[in-house]
Amino acid sequence: MANVRGRIGFGVVVSLLGVILFIVASAYVIDHDYNKIAAAIVGGFAFPVAPLAWHLVAERRRGSRLAAAKLPTKAALTGHDRFWLRFAVVALAVLGPMFASSGFGVFGAAWRHGLWFIPERAPDLGSIGNGPARDFKDQESLLRRVPSDAELVVVFHSDGQAGKPSGTAVLAWGARQAMVAVEGALGDDEPLDKKLEEINADRGKIPFLPVDPFVAVTTSDKTLLIASEGWRNKVEPATTGPSEELRGELARAPQEAPFVAAFAPRTQISAHDLDTAMIRHGAVWGMQHGDSIVIAGRVEARDAAAAKKLADDISAVIHLETKDIPESCRGEVAKIVDRVQIAHDGTIVTARAEIPQDALIGLMFCGMKK
């Protein structure tokens, strides 16, 4: 009985330490930008292949040698002892160079990538926009400047990580009227009149969102505020902000998303042949996930037929627009387009794209290729 318990205990300890050795070794490989096949080879060699194979072969040869020499099998070291020595040698051979190169960074790699071998669950597109309601406490003072007849509201927030100062901007649009409110580090030292001149010169570059000329609005606080003439008296002083409909759509975004846009179109606009009359309201947001940028959104259509058409139109626009891009950029664009997932259920259309940062960098520089 004691023998059985000893074997069970030995097996449990070997398994635990072996799993730790596998995780540390393979996670280090993943952390240095090698693929999962390379990680599996290195981790599998560290445990179980190298220590178990070495032990089995060595013990078989030892048994054969003792049997041929007709020597007693008793020795100072047990089979368990000899296994632990071999295990330690393998661990030293595999992990030694890693620690010599990265020091305690090896543990950091294990912390970041220790579960690399567990497949990530495919995102449930139907759950997009149905999580806990987001609050906008830090952006509320700017949101309250948005007129109640706005049809589109965009909130951008930089939280000041990596030593950078924080800042917030809120943009709104509705029936040729628009406003922009900025506070914190998103503002700069460029004179406001020069900014207005540039903004008014460029406002025609978004033809599907026509807007009247902007003017500067003096505020009672440090907010930098500009608005079109029709909204000039609606943004200062601050009031109750956008409609409850738009606030409800903004709240669908995850709390950590630095970019959120909500829309409830009442003015018919033409954007790449998408019929905004089919849309009741919706929201889209962007956020970072590891080394990727995630863009997700949820739209509620007027009815189920409109939702299906909307999903088909969005898919068609995404794929058809790529036909007109330069040949040098098509491969990079395809990497992004292929990651867009679209679904519809009843009147709801959801979409998600997780785009690696290197794909975005490739897209930025593809135009330089000959």
Order of alpha helices (4+ residues) and beta strands (2+ residues): alpha-alpha-alpha-alpha-alpha-alpha-beta-beta-beta-alpha-beta-beta-alpha-beta-beta-beta-beta-beta-alpha-alpha-beta-beta-alpha
